[in-house]
Structure formats: structure tokens, C-alpha cells
Amino acid sequence: MAKVKIWLEENLKGDPIIWGIVILLSMISILAVYSATGSLAYRKMGGNTEIYLFKHSALILTSLVVMWAVHTIPYKYFSKLSLFALWVSVPLLLITYLFGSTINQASRWLTIPIIDQAFQPSDLAKLALIAAVAGMLAKRQRKITDIKGTFIPIIVWIGIICLLIAIANMSTAVMLLATCLLLMFIGRVPLKYLLVVGMVGTLVLSTAILMGQRGGVFFSRIEKFMNDEPGEIPFQAKHSYIAIATGGITGKGPGKSEQRNILPHPYSDFIYAIIIEEYGMVGGGIVLFMYLALLYRGMRVVAISTRPFGGLLSAGLSFSLVIQAMINMGVAVGLIPITGLPLPMVSMGGTSLIFTGISLGIILSVSRGDHEDAFLGEEKTIRNRVNVA
């Protein structure tokens, strides 16, 4: 046990509670996805659910390895990398909109030729924009009210990225805009500037609704959500509510979900409903608590951060992950309209799991760097006291 503890301390640095939360969510993900892919396996793999179990487990393991690798990189390098990623994201989003794979009337995916793996450039753009905004705010803390040097570059990038994402994926664009506003608020941007960003964001999103691919779907989902008549409840929402209602306090037990064979996308968009059906309100509450704990630990990194960029970067990425989780869970329980956002680190996915791993790795890199800075600072103070004595 002592050797294992030493190995963990040497190799898994950063906030240990975040590591624990991620590992627990990964275990829950493997169990929930294995159960929820029964109907998918029956249709596509002749009932062989082990194929999806092994594939998803491999992706989870890959995301954990990526997270570990990223957390070893000093977070200061992500400021420059984010600007490069932004410039790469713009043409990728345009290419996706014009020539990407169309699923459910939206072009969100590009296929990587060699490995034949689809990915959403919006995942890269989202991560790059949050890191870039954090970097721009950190560098200009003393000139935070400078309109030309600070405010204009930030609002231009937010407007461009949110517009390009929103024309095919409105929910992700809204979530990204909200994250950027929270990040700017933490970065001491004056309220009047935040109002301008909100107005510009609203204009950009409205334009995307009118010219985008899923404007009709957007209004349809809002209309159905506002309609309280039982016959007008969307099919997905109806069976999500049934799964939650029949789950009770302790659930039906692992692998005993009935709605997984009826509910569309039970392994991604509505996996939270399957978790509650099988593990009850207790299981659903534990998952919710872990995301809230992740937000708390991410914000704790902000409180102890010795550099503005580290604190803002951790805050932005923590907000992004937890807001997405809250949206997914809110859809499942009927608090907000259907969006199609997966549950981070739990839903079955491909490259989305990898980008989530990158985000968590960056948060751990910030916490690791600040802990090391604090240790070095204490060591220096002790040496100075010894020298004086």
C-alpha cells in the first residue's frame, strides 16, 4: 500500500479530489453505457453488447491517459496554444458547415480520413475560446477597461466562434456564451461591457437561428416545452420522465432499465434518465453531487491560484463542464427544452470524451502548478528565516 501511495503521489499530481471525481464518473459511465446500449447492440451488432462495452471502456481509458498527459504540461503554455487553436477552429467550423457529415439535419461532424473517426470541431473551438479569453483577460488585468486593446478582441472572437457554432449547434453556442460571460465577470470586466457582450451574443445567436440549419427545430422544441398538454410532450421527454418516475428512491437495479429499449439515445443525451431508473434518486443525486463537487474544486483552484491566467482558465473550464452537465440533467428531468448535449465523462462518445479529458487535464495542471508554487514559496520563506537566524 505504501508503494502504491508513493506512486500515486508522484504520478497523479494536482487536486486529488478532482482525480477521485473523474475516476468515479468514469466507472459510472462504463456501467451506465453498458446497460443503455442493449437496443443499439441488438440492432447493429446482433445483440453483442460487449462490443460497445469494450469500445467505450477503451475511449474512457484513452481520455484518462490524455488527461494525465495534459496535466503534466505547465498551464502557462495553453495561452499561446489557445490562440493557434482559435485560428484553426474557424476554417474547421466553416468546412464542417459546408461539407461536414449531416446527422439530424445538422452538419456538426468531420471525419478524420486515416482513422475514420468523426469529431466535432465545436469541441476544439469551445476549449480554445475559453482558454483564449482567459489569457486575454489575464494579460490585460491592469487595462481591463481598455476598449480597443482588451474589450474589442475578446468580443470579436466570442462573436465569430459563437456564430459559427450556433448555425449548426445552438445549445453549445448558448452554453459557450454563458461561460464566457461568467469568465469575464470573474475577470473584473465592468458590468456595462458585460451587457454589451450579452447584447452582441444575443444578436449573433438570433442571426444563427435565422440562417442556420436547425432554426425550425429550435422554435419547435421551445414551443413543445412551453406546452403543458400531455399529448404534446416530445417522445424523448415522455419516456425520460417515465424512466425517472419508475426508478423510485433506490432504482430497479443495474441492467434492469426498461426505457433503454424505447428511449432514443439512452446512452448519450438521456443517460441520466437511465441512471435514475436503474440506481434511483440516490444514484442520480450522487452524480449531481459529483458535478457540484467538481465545480467547487475548480473554483477552489481559482481561490488559491497565484496567477490570473491559471485562476481564470480553471474557472472557465470548470463552468463549461458543469453547465453542460446541468443542461443534460435538466433536459432529462424536464427543467429545460431538449438540447442534445451529452453528459461530460458519462455519456458514450468519441472525441468528445477526449476533449473533456483535455479540459480536466488543464484544470489539474493549474492546481498542480499552484500547489508547486505554494510549496516553493514556503520553502523559500523557511530558508530566509534560517539565514536570518
N, C-alpha and C positions, 0 to 999 in steps of 0.2 A: 504493500500500500504506500509505503514511504517513497519508493521509486516512482510509482505512478503519479503521486502528488508532485514530486520534483519535476517529472517530465511535463505535466500539465502546466506548471508554473513557468517553465522555460519556453514552452511552445505555444500555449494559449494565453497570450497577454491581452491587456485591456480589461474592460469591465467583466468580471466573472459571471455576474448575474445575467448580462446580455447573452453570454455564451450558453448559460443554462436555459434561458428562454428559447433561444434558437434551436437547441437540441431537442427540447420538449415539443416544440411546434413541429419539428421535422418528424418525430416519432408519431405524433397525432396525424400528421399528413399522410404518412405511409399507411397507417391503419384505415383512415377515412377513405383515401383514394382506392385502396384495395377493395373495400366494401362497395364503394359507389360505382366502380367500373364493371359491375356484373352484367348489366344490359348491353353496355358497349362491347364487352368481350364476346357476348353471345352473338351480336350482330356481325362483328368483324373478325373475330378470332375463333369462332366455333365454340365459344364458352370457356376458352382458356384464359382465366383471369390472371394467372401467374405472369403472363407476358407483360401486362400493364403494371403488375407489382414490381417486377424486376426493372422495367424501364423507368418507372417513376422513382424507385429507390436509387437507381444509378444517377438520375438527374438531381435528386436531393443530395446525394453524396458529392456530386460534382459541384453543386452550389456551395456546399460546406468547404470543399477544398479551395474554391475560388475565394470565398470569404476569408479563409485562413491566409491565403497568399496576399490578398489585398491588405489585410490588417498588419502585415509586416512592412508595408510601404509607408514611409513618413508622409503624413497627410498634407504637408505643405506642397507636395508635387501635384496634388489634384487640382490646384488652382489653374496652373498652366494647361494641364491636360483637359480641363473642362472647356476652355476656350477653343482648343483644337476640336474637341468633340462637338461643340456647337456648330462650327463651320462644316463639319462632316454631316451633321444631322439634317441641315437644311436641304441639301440635294437629295439625301436619302428619303426624306419625307415627301419631297416633290416626286421622286421616281416612284415611290410607293403609291402615291395618289393617282398617278397617271398609268402605271404599268404593274402595280402590285397585284397579289392574289386577292380576289374578291370573295369574301365569305359574309353571308347575311347582309348583302347589299353595301358592303364597306370594304375599301381597299386599305388594309392595315398591315399586311404581311409581305415581306420579301423573302425569297428562298435563296439560301446560300448554295451555289451550284455544286461544289465538291461534296459536301456532306449531306446535301438535300434536306436541310433543316430550315424551317420557316422561323422568322423572327420579326418582331415589331420595332421598327426604327423609333417609334414613340417612346419605348423604354429607354433607349440611349439618349434621346433628346430630353426626356424628363430629368434623368440623372445629371446630364450636362448642364441644363439650365439652373437647377438648384445649386450645384457647385459653383457655377459661374457667377450667379447673383450673390452668393455668399462671399466669393472672392472680391467682387467689385465693391461690395459694402464694406468689407474688412479693410481694403486698401484706402478707402476714402472716408474713414470714420471722422477725421478732422475736417473734411469738406463735404459732410453729408448733405448739406443744403445747396451745394453747387449744382445748379440746374444743368448746365452744359456738360460738365465733367463727370458728374455722378448719376443724375437722375435720367437724362436722355438715353445714355447707353443701356441702362437697365430696362427702361420701359420699351425701348425698341426691340431688344432681344425677347422680352416677355411677350410682346405683341406678335412677333414673327413666329416664334415657336408655338404659342398657343393657337394661332390661326391655322398653321399647317397641321397641327394635331387635331384640332376641332372639326375640320372638314370631313374627317372620317371617324373620329373617336371623341365625341363631345364630353363624355363623362371624365375621361383622362385629362382633357383640357381644363375643365372646370376645377378638378382636383388640383392640377398644377398651378392654376391662377391663385387659388386659395392658399396653397403652400407658399407661393412667392410673396403674397400679401402678409402672411404671418411672419415670414423671414424678414421682410422689410420693416415690420413693426418692431421685431426684436432688435434689428439693426439701427434703431433710433431714427428712422425716416420720419419726417414731420407728417402729421395727420393729413394736411392738405395735399401732400404729394401722394399719400396712400389713396385718397379719394380720387385723384386724377388717374392713378393706375387702375382702380376699380372701374371707373367710367370707360377708360380705354379698353380694358378687358371685356367689359360688357358689350361694347361696340364690336370688338373683334369676334366674340362668340356669337353675337347676333348675325354678323355677316357670314360666319361659317355655317350657321343654321340655314340661311337662305341659299347659299351657294354650294353647300356640302352635299354629301351623298345620302345622308340619313335624316334630313330635316323633317320629312313626314313621320318617320319613326319616332323622332324626338317629341313632336307635338302629340302623337298618338299615345305614347307612354305617359306623358303628363296628364292627358285627358282621362285615360283609364284609371290612373292613380287617384285622381280627384273624384271620380265617380264611385259612389258608395254602394251602388246596386250590386247584389250578389252575382247576377248574370253577366256583369261587365268586368269582373275580376279576371285579369290575364291568366292563362292556363298555368304558366310557370309559378306565378304568385299563389294561385289557389292550392296547388299541390305542395308548395313550400309551407304554407300555413297548416295544411293537413299533417305534414311531417312533424312540424313543431308541436302541434296540438296533441298528437298521439304519442309524442316522446315522453311527456309527463316529467316527473322530477328526476328519475334515475335512468330513463330510456328503456328501449326494448332489448338492448344488448348488442355487442359488436357483431356486425354482419347480418343483423336481423331487420334492417330497414326494408320497408315495403315500397316507399315512394321513390327509391332509387331506380326502380324499373319503369317509372312513369314520368318523373320529373326531368325536364330537359337539362342537360349539362349538370348532373348532380355531383360530378367530380371536379367542377371548376366554379361556375357562377353561383351555384346553390349548395356548395359543400357544407356550409354552416347549418343548413336545414337538416342535412343527413347526420351531422354530428349531434345535433339536439335530438333527432329521432332515435338514434342508437345509444347516446350517452346521457340524454335528458338535459334538463336545465342545469344540472350540476356540471356536465361536460361543457355545455355552451358557456356557462359562467366562468369556468376555468380558462377557456380560450379567450374570452373577453378580458379577463383579469391579466392574462399574459401580455396582451397587446397594450393595455394600460400601463403595466409594469415596464414594458419596453419604452413607452413614451416617457415615463418618469425617469428611467435610467439615462435615456438620451438627453433629456433636459438637465439631468444632474451633471452630465458631461459639460453642458453649457455653463453651469454654475461654477465648476472648478477649472474651466478652461483658462489657460494663461495667455492665449492669443485670440483675437477677434475671429479670425478665419475658422479656427477649429470649432469654436462655440457655435458660430452661425452655420457651419457645414453640418455639424451633428444635429442641430435643431431642425434644419430644413429637411434632412433625410429622415429623421425620426417622425416629423409631422407627416411627410409624404406617405410613409409606410403605414402609420396608424390611421390616418384619414382614409386611405384606401381600404384598410381592414374594416373601419367603422361603416363605410359606404356599403361594402359587401354584406356585412352582417345586418345593416339597416334594411337592405333590399329583402333579405331572407325573412325578416320578421315583419315587413310591411310598413316600415317607417318612411321610406323614400321610394321613388319610382325605380323600375328595373333599369340597371345600367350596363351590366356585363363585365364589371371589374372582378378579377379573381381575388381570392383571399391570400395575401402575401405569405409565402413559405408553407402554405397548406394546400391550396388548390393544385390540381395537376396542371403542369405546363412544361414548356420547353425553355426557351431563352429567358422568359420572364423570371423563372427561378434563379437563373444565373445573374441577372441584373439585380434581383433582390439580394442575392449573396454579396454582390459588389457593394451595394448600399450599406448593408450591415457590416461588411469588412471596413468600409471607410469610417463608420461610427466607432468601431473598435479601434481603428488606427488613431483616431482623435483621442479616445480615452487612454489608449496606451501611451501616446506621446505626452499627454498632460501628466499622467502618473509618473513617467520617467523624468519629466521636467521638475515635478514637485520633489521627487527623490533627490535629484541632483541639487536642487535648491537647498534642501535640508542638509545634505552632505556638505555643501559649501559653507553654510552657516555654522555648522559644527566645527569645521576646520578653522574658520575665522576666530571662533571663540577660543579654540585651543591655542592658536597663535598669539592671541592677545594675552591669554593666561601665561 
